[in-house]
Amino acid sequence: MSWVTMLSMLLFAIGVLGLLLQKSALRILVAVEFIINAAGINFLAFSHYHQNGDGLVFTVFNIALAAAEAAVGLGILIHSYRHVRTVDVTKSTDLRW
Amino acid sequence: MTSPSGLEAFAFLSVSAVILGSALLSVFAKRTFHSVMFLGLTLAGVGGLYVLLGSTLIGVLQILVYVGGILTLFVFAVMFVAGDETETDDEPVATRATMPQVVFLGVNVLLNGAALGALFVPVIGAFAVLTGAHPQFSAGTWSASSPSTWFLGLGGWRWFVAGAMLTALVVGYVVALVKARWSRKVALAGAVNLAGLLLIVVGMTSAWLGAAPTDAPTTASQTSTLVDLLFDTWSVPLEVLGLLLTAAMIGALVIARPLGQAPDASNYTKPDHQLLAQTIALSDPKATTLHAVGEPEAVVTLPPVEPMPPTASPAEVEL
């Protein structure tokens, strides 16, 4: 079993753990960054294993996409903060049953 | 996948300990800003892992974009929503370490203790002989009396540099252990640790610190490989990515616009429809009188325009 893919799986698991356990929307976005980085590690691990340059390209795309996602996610966070004055996701219950 | 040599395994385990440890600390940190700081440490650790996997370019790109860009974005967001967290501001900073913090520190002290022990003659001998890491040990040419072979073959002043880095690591840990405020100093110790480990890893796998330069020529060709692929095979996804980033930027600007402002605020002027109609009526190209826009009383009479003489046909023109 490859050590690097195991590391990627563990980092993904920690990211999902953070995603599910957190109350603050900002810390949920931090956990999403862990998940994206775990995928990036996977890309580069397979690129290194197969000596193929395509994995490098996809790692670059991964970094750029994570940047775009972080920017938009934080914009949404700031906008919703102006309405409900809190980043606590358990307080946003307007659409709940 | 072939199992790595002893030195590669040690480097990989150190970097993965930093990554996983700071990820755990980020998830379980008491305050949001500490969580974001541990995110930065994790991202830098992933950059170090990319260097270890042979891609120095992507490692540095990761640190530049993530730690230099995205982490700054997160810090701005934390500053923006500070004070509305679940913890209040007058709550004292945690003086007792949580269990993940203790585990993280313990594992890193053990790993760095192993690295520091590598400076000493008997330990480095046993380490290298057991793992077969250094060719000098396998070849039997290692000599205890010559200081150039003490730190795995790094010679001269490089040995002092490596020793200084490891001493800084140990000093960082001692500072973290002695101080009462764990939750601030653990991050500092982790950063010092990561900096030292990254330097050691880069030094061990490149020609910078005098080790075997097996990866040095591939770094130059790696950039050209990446550029060849990015602009030849993957050029369309690259352009689409540019469009996506532009759309994300515009979208984030629109979403984060202050409330209460109309979409077409006073940033640009609305057209005056009466003036517009007047301008259109006065802009008739067949008119022989010019009116200034907005001042219909001012009239300028143009002289009549004579029709132009017919131009000679191209066949009759002498060239």
Interface residues (C-beta under 8 A of the other chain):
Chain A: S2 W3 V4 L7 L10 L11 I14 G15 L17 G18 L21 Q22 K23 S24 L26 R27 L29 V30 A31 E33 F34 N37 G40 I41 L44 A45 S47 H48 Y49 G53 D54 L56 V57 T59 V60 F61 I63 A64 L65 A66 A67 A68 E69 A70 A71 V72 L74 G75 I76 L77 I78 H79 Y81 R82 H83 R85 T86 V87 D88
Chain B: M1 P4 F12 S16 I19 L20 A23 L24 S26 V27 T32 S35 V36 L39 T42 L43 V46 L49 Y50 L53 G54 S55 L57 I58 L61 Q62 V65 Y66 G69 I70 L73 F74 F76 A77 V78 F80 V81 D84 E85 T86 Q222 T225 L226 D228 L229 L230 T233 W234 P237 L241 L244 L245 A248 M249 G251 A252 L253 I255 A256 P258 L259
